[in-house]
Amino acid sequence: RPDMAIARQVLCLSAFLSLPHARSEPLRYSVAEEGESGSVVGNVAEDAGLAPAQLSARRARLASEDGRQHFRLERGTGRLVLAERLDREELCGQAATCTLPFELVLANPLQFLRVEVAVEDINDHAPVFPEDQVTFKILETSNPGSRFPLEGARDLDIGSNSIQAYSISPENEYFIVSFGSRRNGDKYVELVLQKQLDREEEGDMHFSLISTDGGVPPKSGITQVHIVVLDVNDNYPVFTQERYIGKVLENAPEGSVVLRVVAADLDAGSNGDISYQFSQAMSQSDPAFVIDTMTGEIKLTKPLDFEAAEKYELSVRATDGGGLSALCKVLVEVVDVNDNAPELVVSSFSSPLPENTLPGTVVALFAVRDRDAGANGKISCALEDQLSFSLRPAYKNYYELVTVSTLDREETAQYILSVVAADGGSPSLTTTQTFTVDISDVNDNAPVFSQTLYTMYVRENNVPTVLVGAVSAADADVGPNAKVTYSLVPAHPTEQPPCSCISVNSENGDVFVLRPLDYEQLKQIEILVRASDAGSPALSANVTVHLVVVDENDNAPLVLYPSQDSNPPSSELVPMSAEAGYLVTKVVAVDADSGQNSWLSYHLLRATDPGLFVVGVQSGEVRLRRPVTERDAVKQKLVVLVRDNGQPSLSATASLGVLLLRDYSDMQITHSSLATEDEGDSLTMYLIISLVFVSLLFFTSMAAFVALKVCKRKELKDGHVLYGAGNLQSDLADVAAAGTLPHPYCYEISLTTGSGNSDFKFLKPILPSLPPQHCTMGRGTDDEQDFPSGPITVEDVAPAEAGMLSAEQFS
């Protein structure tokens, strides 16, 4: 987009203006070739004014354009040493000087120091002739001073170590050697004829041509020269040019004609026929070319590579039919074609990168190069659309990949940066270098709970260590920075420690209740749970957990009114004139539970007259169901059942008394009668105990009486004794005196409701052995008892017991 492009240009301009300046003058050193690996070149730290400790602190490193590391930097000492054996001829060929440039790169802040190491030549190569033997055919009529060109020897060394002299051995009177350089810089070696040849005197000559360099000690090369003296052919071939120059594209196909050499010979016939050929050395060392022996056309045998060799020097010999020959030089210049894409050589690259890296941090340093020449080798670099990183030129053909904004690993954990290098050829060639920058985590994110408030529930009377829920927090960081642990903390620093009845699992956030809870004592608890990560320093977050105690129906209703502690229970007064719906009283009860467990309902459980009263189910109000009548008892006793709505339901009862009154005087009488009734109740208890005792005594007496009767019947049967009426009466008298009655006597007891006194009411005993007129008994306590004068009455038998128990209590 246009706005992004403008922003990127402004950013690159500002980055370029802020570049650290490279040292204006490079550090120069020299080292002899073929030195051993580890040899000291110089002390870079000392010469650059840096302490050795700074080299390590600033992460000093060496960077070269071609990526080859010929030298090594010792950070501890600051010395520059050889990393490998150097061969000047391999590195620089025949160049007059051989300098290996590279940069010393320092970080924090970024700084470049140019270093140049000159590789000095040593005499490690001897001169070498291209041919072991050279044959010349020379006319005997050749004039002294005639020159015969030779293919000179080659020495890979330079300067004083290169070829310095040529000589003939053994020396002869016919030839000398002449050597030197022409105006165009080409070197030549020629045999110069000193004396007229005579074929009849000496038709063949042999001698050695020696080439000597200037090394110490000097080295030499030898080739054999064979001279054949001819007697007819008197003209030598002559090339139209001393030096031919041809140009060919490096991508020219095989068989392409580079150029044509032409030589002429003034002789006629076969002596004027010329053939062309490369020198023996050329044909062996440069198989890329071939020459047509007849036409002199030089053609390609394979495609050339400008990057391998920019030019070729060839020697072409033209020989006529008589054996005379001439030499010429051919220079083939290879024209560059844009066939090499740019190269990126990464010197340093930092990954992973901490997410708190400051803007402007150098992520990568790299150099770009192109083996092509001219516009084909001119490179431009660009970073594909990326807002967090940028490219800026550093030094010469070096570029820096730097951050331009803050990074956030949680937003982007990895950046894939593509740097595109394009040359200036047509069409342009490009190379893409991908940098994968991983962002390492920094503990910059606190744990985050999944909820802002947690509400958990636990039933009261829970079992110990019951799980009631869990809190959960997530941390956007990774690794130890994302490991979350949970703990309980006070809501405020000044507060007491959290409730000891709550615990949280530090690993998974499970919340436990450690002991049983009572809803009636503790209805809810608020605790603060802290989630902390394992970063350094650790980050944390807090969340409130609201623990609600759920009520269970573990409390029965409590009756507040009427009070059940009074003895006798309180009584409500109701006038006899009250109509249906009259409010007698209201039962008030509460339940310590909550919710539906505390919803109370009221029910009439028992009443003296159930049809007289009704109780409101929800209100507990006791009202008259119908008007009071004269037939209703004055004293009414009610039992009201109070029941809650829990599962299972719990209940309580409320007892109350109701007095039906005509006027206020009845209220006083009733209160006195109630007191008497209370005393009568105590007496009733004693009478019941006495009755039980008398009953036991009665059954015992009856058992004894039956046993006695059986014995007497047996005696009567044996002795024929019969008892008369007088005996029976006496027996009854005896029984009455003893306080017991015989078994045949039966009692019918009538009881009076509400009586303050207890009376026996007797019925006629059932006596099978006596006539009915012998025992009569009237009903009611006031009836007269009519007995014959002879028999004993029941009153006589048990006068004491007749007044002890009321008939109602006895039944």
C-alpha positions in Angstrom: 0.0 0.0 0.0 1.2 3.6 -0.6 1.2 4.5 3.0 3.1 1.5 4.1 5.7 2.0 1.3 6.2 5.6 2.4 6.5 4.5 6.0 9.1 1.9 5.1 11.1 4.4 3.1 11.2 6.9 6.0 12.2 4.1 8.4 15.0 2.9 6.1 16.2 6.5 5.7 16.3 7.1 9.5 18.0 3.7 10.0 20.6 4.6 7.4 21.3 8.0 9.0 21.7 6.3 12.4 24.2 3.7 11.1 27.5 3.4 13.1 30.4 4.6 11.1 32.9 2.1 9.9 36.6 2.7 10.6 37.9 5.1 7.9 41.3 3.4 7.6 41.3 -0.4 7.5 43.6 -2.5 9.6 46.2 -3.9 7.3 48.3 -7.0 7.8 50.4 -9.2 5.7 51.1 -12.9 5.8 53.2 -15.2 3.7 51.4 -17.8 1.7 51.6 -21.5 2.7 51.6 -20.5 6.4 50.5 -23.1 9.0 47.0 -23.0 10.4 47.0 -21.2 13.7 49.8 -18.8 12.7 49.4 -15.4 14.2 48.7 -12.6 11.8 48.3 -9.7 14.2 46.5 -8.4 17.3 43.3 -6.9 16.1 42.0 -5.8 19.6 45.2 -3.9 20.3 45.3 -2.2 16.9 41.6 -1.3 17.1 42.0 0.1 20.6 39.7 -2.5 22.1 40.3 -4.5 25.3 40.1 -8.3 24.7 37.2 -8.4 27.2 35.2 -6.1 24.9 35.5 -8.6 22.0 33.5 -11.2 24.0 31.1 -8.7 25.5 30.3 -7.2 22.1 30.2 -10.6 20.4 33.0 -9.8 17.9 33.0 -11.9 14.8 34.6 -12.0 11.3 32.5 -11.6 8.2 33.6 -11.8 4.6 31.8 -11.2 1.4 32.3 -14.7 -0.1 31.5 -16.4 3.2 34.9 -18.2 3.4 36.7 -17.9 6.7 40.4 -17.8 6.0 41.1 -16.3 9.4 40.0 -16.9 13.0 39.6 -14.4 15.8 40.7 -15.4 19.3 38.3 -13.4 21.5 40.3 -14.1 24.7 43.5 -12.5 23.3 42.3 -10.4 20.4 44.7 -12.1 18.0 44.0 -12.8 14.4 45.3 -16.2 13.3 45.2 -18.3 10.2 42.2 -20.7 9.9 43.7 -22.6 7.0 46.8 -22.9 4.7 46.7 -20.1 2.1 47.7 -20.5 -1.5 48.2 -17.1 -3.1 48.0 -18.6 -6.6 44.7 -20.3 -5.9 43.3 -17.2 -4.3 44.5 -14.5 -6.6 46.1 -16.1 -9.6 48.5 -13.8 -11.5 47.2 -10.6 -9.9 50.0 -8.3 -8.9 48.6 -8.0 -5.3 46.6 -10.5 -3.3 44.5 -8.9 -0.6 41.9 -10.7 1.4 39.4 -8.1 2.8 36.9 -8.9 5.6 35.1 -7.1 8.4 35.4 -7.3 12.1 31.8 -6.9 13.3 31.0 -5.7 16.8 27.5 -5.7 18.3 26.0 -3.5 21.0 26.5 -1.1 19.5 27.0 -2.3 16.0 30.4 -1.4 14.5 32.4 -2.5 11.5 36.1 -2.6 11.3 37.7 -3.1 7.9 40.6 -5.6 7.9 42.8 -6.3 4.9 45.4 -9.1 4.9 47.9 -9.1 2.0 49.1 -12.6 1.1 52.8 -12.4 0.2 54.1 -14.6 -2.5 56.8 -17.1 -1.9 58.9 -18.9 -4.5 56.9 -22.1 -4.4 56.5 -22.6 -8.2 59.2 -23.2 -10.9 58.9 -21.9 -14.5 57.2 -24.4 -16.8 57.4 -24.4 -20.6 54.2 -25.4 -22.4 56.1 -27.9 -24.6 58.9 -30.2 -23.7 60.5 -29.8 -27.1 60.2 -27.2 -29.8 61.3 -27.8 -33.4 62.2 -25.0 -35.8 62.8 -25.4 -39.5 65.0 -22.6 -40.7 66.3 -21.9 -44.1 70.0 -21.9 -44.5 69.6 -18.6 -46.4 68.1 -16.9 -43.4 69.9 -13.7 -42.6 71.5 -13.1 -39.2 69.1 -11.2 -37.0 66.1 -13.3 -38.0 63.9 -13.9 -35.0 62.0 -17.1 -34.3 59.2 -16.7 -31.6 59.0 -19.3 -28.8 56.1 -20.0 -26.4 57.5 -18.6 -23.2 57.6 -20.5 -19.9 55.0 -19.7 -17.2 55.6 -19.1 -13.5 52.7 -18.9 -11.2 54.7 -16.7 -8.8 54.8 -13.0 -9.2 57.3 -10.2 -8.8 60.8 -11.2 -8.2 59.7 -14.8 -7.9 58.6 -14.8 -11.5 60.7 -15.5 -14.6 63.7 -13.2 -14.7 66.0 -14.7 -17.4 66.3 -17.1 -20.3 69.5 -18.8 -21.4 70.7 -21.5 -23.9 72.7 -24.4 -22.8 75.1 -25.3 -24.1 75.8 -21.9 -25.7 76.3 -21.9 -29.4 77.5 -19.5 -32.0 74.3 -19.5 -34.0 71.5 -18.5 -31.6 70.8 -16.3 -28.6 67.6 -15.7 -26.6 65.8 -12.4 -26.6 62.9 -11.8 -24.2 60.9 -8.8 -22.9 57.4 -7.1 -23.0 55.7 -5.4 -25.9 53.7 -2.2 -25.7 50.5 -4.0 -25.0 52.0 -5.8 -22.1 52.5 -9.2 -23.8 55.7 -10.9 -23.0 57.7 -12.5 -25.8 60.6 -15.0 -26.1 62.5 -15.3 -29.3 65.5 -17.1 -30.7 67.7 -14.6 -32.6 70.0 -15.9 -35.4 73.5 -14.7 -34.9 75.4 -16.4 -37.8 74.5 -17.6 -41.2 73.5 -21.3 -41.2 75.1 -23.9 -43.5 73.0 -27.0 -44.0 75.9 -28.9 -45.4 78.0 -28.1 -42.4 75.4 -28.7 -39.7 71.9 -29.7 -40.7 70.5 -30.3 -37.2 71.2 -28.6 -33.9 70.0 -29.5 -30.4 70.2 -27.3 -27.3 68.2 -26.5 -24.1 66.3 -23.3 -23.4 66.4 -22.5 -19.7 64.0 -20.2 -17.9 65.1 -19.0 -14.4 63.0 -17.1 -11.8 64.3 -14.6 -9.3 63.5 -16.6 -6.1 66.0 -17.4 -3.4 67.1 -20.0 -4.2 66.1 -19.6 -7.9 64.1 -22.2 -9.7 64.2 -23.0 -13.4 62.4 -24.7 -16.3 63.8 -26.4 -19.4 62.6 -27.2 -22.9 64.5 -28.8 -25.7 65.0 -26.9 -29.0 65.5 -28.8 -32.2 66.8 -26.8 -35.2 66.3 -28.2 -38.7 68.1 -26.3 -41.4 66.3 -26.1 -44.8 67.7 -25.3 -48.1 64.7 -24.1 -50.3 61.8 -22.4 -48.5 62.8 -18.9 -48.0 59.6 -17.1 -46.8 58.0 -17.4 -43.4 54.3 -17.2 -42.7 53.2 -13.8 -41.5 49.9 -13.2 -39.4 47.9 -10.2 -40.3 47.9 -9.2 -36.6 50.3 -9.7 -33.9 47.4 -10.1 -31.5 43.8 -11.1 -32.1 41.1 -10.1 -29.7 37.7 -11.8 -29.9 34.5 -11.6 -27.7 32.0 -14.3 -27.1 28.9 -14.5 -24.9 29.3 -17.0 -22.1 26.1 -18.7 -23.1 27.2 -19.1 -26.7 26.4 -22.6 -27.9 29.0 -25.2 -28.7 30.5 -24.8 -32.2 30.2 -21.0 -32.2 33.0 -19.2 -34.1 34.9 -16.9 -31.8 37.3 -15.4 -34.4 39.5 -16.3 -37.4 43.3 -15.9 -37.6 44.9 -15.3 -41.0 48.5 -15.8 -42.0 50.1 -15.3 -45.4 53.2 -16.9 -47.0 54.8 -15.4 -50.1 56.1 -18.8 -51.3 54.3 -20.7 -54.0 53.2 -24.2 -54.2 53.3 -26.3 -51.1 55.7 -23.9 -49.4 52.9 -21.4 -49.4 50.3 -23.7 -47.9 49.7 -22.8 -44.3 48.2 -24.8 -41.5 47.1 -23.6 -38.1 47.2 -25.3 -34.7 47.3 -24.3 -31.1 50.5 -24.8 -29.2 50.7 -28.2 -27.5 50.2 -26.6 -24.1 47.1 -24.6 -25.2 45.5 -27.7 -26.7 45.9 -29.5 -23.4 45.0 -26.7 -21.0 42.1 -25.1 -22.9 39.9 -27.8 -24.4 37.1 -25.2 -24.6 38.5 -24.1 -28.0 39.4 -25.8 -31.3 41.0 -24.3 -34.4 40.3 -25.2 -38.0 43.7 -26.1 -39.4 42.8 -25.0 -42.8 40.8 -21.8 -42.3 42.1 -20.7 -38.9 38.6 -20.4 -37.4 38.6 -20.8 -33.6 35.4 -22.4 -32.4 33.9 -23.3 -29.0 33.8 -26.9 -27.9 31.7 -26.2 -24.8 29.8 -23.2 -23.3 32.0 -20.8 -21.4 31.5 -19.4 -17.9 32.3 -15.8 -17.3 32.5 -16.4 -13.5 35.1 -19.1 -14.0 37.3 -17.2 -16.5 36.7 -13.7 -17.9 39.3 -14.1 -20.7 41.5 -16.7 -22.4 45.0 -16.2 -23.9 45.7 -18.6 -26.8 48.8 -19.2 -28.9 48.3 -20.1 -32.5 51.1 -21.3 -34.7 50.9 -21.0 -38.5 53.2 -23.5 -40.4 53.8 -23.5 -44.1 54.5 -26.5 -46.2 58.2 -26.1 -45.9 58.1 -26.2 -42.1 58.5 -22.5 -41.5 56.1 -21.2 -38.8 55.0 -18.1 -37.0 53.2 -17.4 -33.7 50.4 -15.1 -32.8 48.5 -14.3 -29.6 44.7 -14.7 -29.4 42.8 -13.0 -26.5 39.2 -14.3 -26.1 37.1 -12.1 -23.8 34.0 -13.7 -22.3 31.0 -11.4 -22.3 29.0 -11.7 -19.1 25.4 -12.8 -19.3 23.0 -12.5 -16.4 23.0 -16.2 -15.6 23.8 -15.9 -11.8 21.2 -15.0 -9.3 22.3 -12.9 -6.3 23.7 -14.7 -3.3 23.0 -14.0 0.4 25.7 -14.9 2.8 24.5 -14.8 6.4 27.1 -13.7 8.9 25.0 -13.9 12.0 21.4 -14.7 12.9 19.7 -14.6 16.3 16.8 -16.9 17.0 14.9 -17.3 19.2 14.4 -13.7 20.1 13.0 -12.6 23.5 9.6 -11.0 23.2 10.8 -8.0 25.2 13.5 -7.2 22.6 13.8 -3.5 22.1 13.1 -1.9 18.7 16.3 -1.6 16.7 17.8 -4.9 17.8 19.8 -6.5 15.0 18.4 -10.0 14.3 20.5 -10.9 11.3 23.6 -9.6 9.4 24.2 -10.8 5.9 26.1 -9.8 2.8 24.8 -9.9 -0.8 26.9 -10.6 -3.9 26.4 -11.5 -7.5 29.1 -13.3 -9.6 27.9 -11.4 -12.7 29.5 -8.1 -13.7 28.2 -4.6 -14.4 24.5 -4.1 -14.1 24.0 -7.9 -13.9 25.9 -7.8 -10.6 24.2 -4.8 -9.1 21.9 -6.0 -6.3 19.0 -4.4 -4.4 17.4 -6.0 -1.3 13.9 -5.7 0.0 12.0 -7.3 2.8 8.5 -8.5 2.0 5.6 -6.7 3.8 6.5 -6.9 7.4 5.7 -4.3 10.1 7.7 -5.7 12.9 11.1 -5.9 11.1 13.0 -3.9 8.5 16.1 -4.0 6.4 18.8 -1.3 6.6 22.1 -1.1 4.8 25.0 -1.6 7.2 28.4 -1.3 5.4 29.2 -1.7 1.7 27.2 -4.7 0.6 26.1 -5.7 4.1 22.5 -5.5 5.4 21.0 -5.7 8.8 17.6 -7.2 9.7 16.4 -5.3 12.7 13.2 -5.0 14.8 11.2 -1.9 14.4 8.4 -2.5 16.9 7.8 -4.3 20.1 7.1 -8.1 19.8 4.4 -10.1 21.5 4.9 -13.9 21.5 1.3 -14.4 22.6 0.2 -12.6 19.4 2.8 -14.0 17.1 5.1 -16.8 18.2 7.0 -17.1 15.0 7.9 -14.8 12.1 8.9 -16.0 8.7 10.8 -13.2 7.0 11.6 -13.3 3.3 14.4 -11.1 2.0 14.4 -10.8 -1.8 17.7 -9.9 -3.5 17.3 -8.8 -7.2 20.1 -8.0 -9.6 20.0 -5.3 -12.4 20.0 -7.7 -15.3 17.4 -8.0 -17.9 15.5 -10.1 -17.1 16.3 -9.6 -13.5 17.2 -12.6 -11.4 16.2 -12.8 -7.8 17.0 -14.9 -4.7 14.8 -15.2 -1.6 16.4 -15.9 1.8 14.0 -16.9 4.5 14.6 -16.1 8.1 12.5 -18.0 10.6 12.5 -16.0 13.8 11.1 -17.7 16.9 9.9 -15.5 19.7 10.9 -16.8 23.1 8.5 -16.3 26.0 8.9 -13.7 28.7 6.7 -13.8 31.8 4.6 -10.8 30.8 1.2 -12.4 31.3 -0.5 -13.0 34.6 -2.8 -16.0 35.0 -6.4 -15.2 34.0 -9.3 -17.0 35.7 -12.1 -18.3 33.5 -14.7 -16.5 35.7 -14.6 -13.2 37.6 -16.5 -14.8 40.5 -17.0 -18.4 41.5 -20.1 -19.5 43.4 -20.0 -23.0 44.9 -22.5 -24.9 47.0 -22.1 -27.4 49.8 -24.8 -29.0 51.9 -24.5 -28.6 55.6 -23.4 -31.6 57.6 -21.2 -32.5 54.7 -18.6 -35.3 54.9 -15.1 -34.0 55.6 -12.8 -33.2 52.6 -15.8 -33.0 50.2 -15.1 -31.6 46.7 -17.3 -28.6 46.1 -15.9 -27.2 42.8 -12.8 -26.0 41.1 -11.2 -22.7 40.0 -9.3 -22.6 36.7 -6.9 -20.0 35.5 -4.9 -20.0 32.2 -1.7 -18.2 31.4 -1.0 -17.1 27.9 2.8 -17.6 28.4 4.4 -21.0 27.8 6.7 -23.3 29.7 7.4 -22.5 33.4 5.9 -19.1 32.9 2.5 -20.7 32.2 2.6 -23.3 35.1 -0.2 -22.1 37.4 -0.4 -23.0 41.1 -3.3 -22.1 43.4 -3.4 -20.9 47.0 -5.7 -19.2 49.6 -4.8 -15.7 50.6 -6.5 -13.2 52.9 -8.7 -10.7 51.2 -6.6 -7.9 52.8 -3.1 -8.0 54.1 -4.3 -7.1 57.6 -6.9 -9.8 57.8 -6.6 -13.1 59.5 -5.6 -16.2 57.5 -8.4 -17.8 55.4 -10.9 -20.1 57.0 -9.3 -23.3 58.0 -12.3 -25.3 56.8 -11.5 -24.5 53.1 -8.6 -25.9 51.1 -7.6 -25.6 47.5 -5.5 -28.0 45.5 -2.4 -26.2 44.4 -2.1 -28.1 41.2 -5.6 -28.3 39.7 -7.6 -25.7 41.7 -10.0 -28.2 43.3 -11.8 -26.6 46.3 -12.5 -28.8 49.3 -14.4 -28.3 52.5 -12.4 -30.0 55.2 -15.0 -30.3 58.0 -18.8 -30.5 58.4 -20.5 -27.1 58.3 -23.7 -26.0 60.0 -26.0 -23.8 58.1 -27.5 -22.3 61.2 -24.0 -21.1 62.3 -22.4 -20.3 59.0 -24.5 -19.6 55.9 -21.8 -18.5 53.4 -18.0 -18.1 53.2 -16.0 -15.8 50.9 -12.4 -16.8 50.2 -9.8 -15.3 47.9 -7.9 -17.8 45.7 -4.6 -16.7 44.1 -3.3 -18.2 40.9 0.5 -17.7 40.5 2.7 -18.7 37.6 6.2 -20.1 37.9 7.9 -17.2 36.1 10.6 -15.0 37.6 9.3 -12.7 39.0 6.1 -14.6 39.4 2.8 -13.0 38.3 -0.5 -13.7 40.0 -4.2 -13.0 39.9 -6.9 -13.3 42.5 -10.5 -14.4 42.3 -13.3 -14.5 44.9 -15.0 -17.8 45.7 -18.4 -17.5 47.2 -19.2 -20.7 49.1 -22.9 -21.0 49.9 -23.9 -23.5 52.6 -27.1 -25.2 51.5 -29.6 -25.9 54.3 -30.7 -29.4 55.2 -33.8 -30.1 57.3 -31.9 -30.9 60.5 -33.9 -28.7 62.9 -37.4 -29.4 64.1 -39.9 -26.5 64.5 -39.7 -24.7 67.9 -43.1 -23.6 69.4 -42.8 -20.1 70.8 -46.4 -19.7 71.8 -48.1 -21.1 73.7 -45.2 -21.8 75.9 -44.7 -25.5 76.5 -42.6 -25.1 79.6 -45.5 -24.0 82.0 -47.2 -26.6 84.2 -50.1 -26.7 84.0 -50.3 -25.5 80.3 -51.9 -22.1 79.8 -55.6 -22.0 79.0 -57.4 -19.8 76.6 -60.8 -18.4 77.5 -63.6 -18.6 75.1 -67.1 -17.2 75.8 -70.0 -19.5 75.3 -71.5 -17.0 73.0 -68.6 -17.2 70.5 -69.6 -17.9 66.9 -67.9 -20.0 64.3 -64.6 -18.4 63.2 -63.9 -17.0 66.6 -60.1 -16.6 67.0 -59.2 -18.7 70.1 -55.5 -18.2 69.9 -52.5 -18.5 67.5 -49.8 -21.0 67.7 -46.5 -19.4 66.9 -43.5 -21.5 65.9 -40.2 -21.0 64.1 -37.7 -23.2 62.3 -33.9 -22.6 62.3 -33.7 -24.0 58.8 -34.2 -21.9 55.7 -36.1 -22.2 52.5 -38.7 -24.9 52.2 -37.2 -26.5 55.2 -38.6 -23.6 57.3 -42.0 -23.5 55.7 -44.3 -24.5 58.6 -47.8 -26.0 58.5 -50.2 -26.4 61.4 -52.5 -29.3 62.0 -55.0 -30.2 64.8 -53.6 -33.5 66.1 -56.0 -34.1 69.1 -58.8 -32.3 70.8 -61.4 -33.0 73.4 -64.0 -32.2 70.8 -62.4 -32.3 67.4 -65.4 -30.9 65.7 -65.3 -27.7 67.7 -62.0 -26.3 66.6 -60.0 -25.7 63.4 -56.4 -24.7 62.9 -55.1 -22.5 60.0 -52.6 -24.6 58.0 -50.4 -21.6 57.2 -51.2 -19.2 60.0 -51.5 -21.4 63.0 -54.6 -19.6 64.1 -57.0 -21.7 66.3 -60.6 -20.8 65.5 -64.0 -22.2 66.3 -65.4 -24.4 63.6 -69.0 -24.0 65.0 -70.7 -22.1 67.8 -70.3 -23.3 71.3 -73.2 -25.3 72.8 -74.3 -26.3 76.3 -73.3 -29.8 75.5 -69.7 -29.0 75.0 -67.4 -29.7 77.9 -66.2 -26.6 79.7 -62.6 -27.7 79.6 -61.2 -28.5 76.2 -57.7 -29.8 75.6 -56.0 -29.4 72.1 -52.8 -30.7 70.7 -51.5 -28.9 67.6 -48.9 -30.5 65.3 -46.4 -28.1 63.7 -44.6 -29.6 60.7 -41.9 -28.2 58.4 -41.7 -28.8 54.6 -38.3 -30.6 54.6 -37.5 -34.1 53.3 -38.0 -35.9 55.6 -40.3 -33.6 57.5 -39.7 -32.8 61.1 -42.4 -31.7 63.5 -43.3 -30.6 67.1 -46.5 -30.4 69.1 -48.1 -27.6 71.0 -50.5 -28.4 73.8 -53.1 -25.8 75.0 -56.2 -25.7 77.1 -59.5 -23.9 76.3 -62.1 -22.9 78.8 -65.6 -22.3 77.7 -67.1 -19.6 80.1 -70.4 -18.0 80.5 -69.2 -15.0 82.5 -66.3 -13.8 84.6 -67.4 -15.8 87.8 -67.1 -19.0 85.8 -63.5 -18.2 85.1 -62.8 -18.1 88.9 -64.6 -21.3 89.5 -62.9 -22.9 86.7 -59.5 -21.9 87.9 -60.2 -23.4 91.3 -61.5 -26.6 89.8 -58.4 -26.7 87.6 -56.3 -26.6 90.7 -58.4 -29.3 92.3 -58.1 -31.3 89.1 -54.4 -31.0 89.2 -54.3 -32.3 92.7 -56.7 -35.1 91.7 -54.4 -36.0 88.9 -51.7 -36.7 91.4 -54.1 -38.7 93.5 -55.2 -40.7 90.5 -51.6 -41.8 89.9 -51.4 -43.2 93.5 -54.8 -44.8 93.1 -53.7 -46.6 90.0 -50.7 -48.0 91.8 -52.9 -49.1 94.7 -55.3 -50.7 92.3 -52.5 -52.7 90.6 -51.4 -53.9 94.1 -54.9 -54.9 95.1 -55.4 -56.7 91.8 -52.3 -58.7 92.4 -53.4 -59.5 95.9 -56.8 -60.5 94.6 -55.5 -62.9 92.1 -53.2 -64.4 94.7 -56.1 -64.8 97.1 -58.2 -66.4 94.4 -55.5 -68.9 93.6 -55.3 -69.8 97.3 -59.0 -70.0 97.6 -59.3 -72.4 94.6 -56.6 -74.5 96.0 -58.4 -74.6 99.4 -61.7 -75.5 97.7 -60.0 -78.4 95.8 -58.6 -79.7 99.0 -61.9 -79.5 100.9 -63.8 -81.2 98.0 -61.3 -84.0 98.2 -61.8 -84.2 102.0 -65.6 -84.1 101.5 -65.4 -86.8 98.9 -63.4 -88.9 101.3 -65.2 -87.9 104.6 -68.6 -87.0 103.2 -68.5 -83.6 104.8 -70.9 -80.9 103.5 -70.8 -77.2 104.1 -73.9 -75.4 105.0 -74.9 -71.8 104.5 -73.4 -70.9 107.8 -70.0 -72.1 106.6 -70.2 -70.2 103.4 -71.1 -67.1 105.2 -68.3 -67.5 107.6 -65.9 -68.1 104.7 -67.0 -64.9 103.1 -66.6 -63.1 106.3 -63.1 -64.5 106.6 -62.3 -63.5 103.1 -63.7 -60.0 103.7 -61.6 -59.8 106.8 -58.5 -60.7 104.8 -59.3 -58.1 102.2 -59.7 -60.5 99.3 -62.7 -61.9 97.5 -63.3 -65.4 96.1 -62.9 -65.9 92.4 -66.6 -66.3 91.6 -67.3 -62.7 92.7 -67.3 -60.2 89.8 -67.3 -56.4 89.9 -68.8 -54.0 87.4 -67.2 -50.6 87.7 -68.8 -47.3 86.5 -66.6 -44.2 86.2 -67.6 -40.6 86.3 -65.9 -38.1 83.9 -64.5 -35.0 85.4 -65.2 -36.1 89.0 -62.9 -34.8 91.6 -63.5 -37.7 93.8 -63.2 -41.4 93.1 -66.1 -43.8 93.9 -66.7 -47.5 93.4 -70.0 -48.5 92.0 -70.8 -52.1 92.7 -72.9 -54.5 90.7 -74.2 -57.8 91.9 -71.6 -60.4 92.2 -72.0 -63.5 90.2 -72.1 -66.3 92.8 -73.2 -69.6 91.3 -73.4 -71.4 94.7 -75.7 -68.7 96.2 -79.2 -67.8 95.3 -79.7 -64.4 93.8 -81.5 -63.0 96.7 -78.5 -63.5 98.9 -76.5 -60.7 97.2 -78.1 -57.5 95.9 -76.3 -54.2 95.0 -77.7 -50.9 93.8 -76.2 -48.7 91.1 -74.7 -45.4 91.7 -72.9 -44.1 94.7 -76.0 -43.0 96.4 -78.2 -46.2 96.1 -79.1 -48.1 99.1 -77.7 -51.5 99.5 -80.2 -54.2 100.5 -78.8 -57.4 101.8 -80.4 -60.2 103.8 -79.5 -60.3 107.5 -77.6 -63.4 107.1 -75.2 -62.8 104.1 -72.2 -60.6 104.2 -72.3 -57.6 101.8 -69.5 -56.4 99.6 -69.3 -53.2 101.5 -68.5 -55.2 104.6 -65.9 -57.2 102.8 -63.9 -54.2 101.2 -65.0 -51.0 102.9 -61.7 -49.3 102.3 -61.3 -50.0 98.7 -64.7 -48.7 97.8 -63.6 -45.1 98.1 -60.0 -45.3 96.8 -60.3 -45.4 93.0 -62.8 -43.7 90.8 -64.5 -45.8 88.3 -62.9 -44.0 85.3 -59.4 -44.4 86.6 -60.0 -48.0 87.6 -61.2 -49.0 84.2 
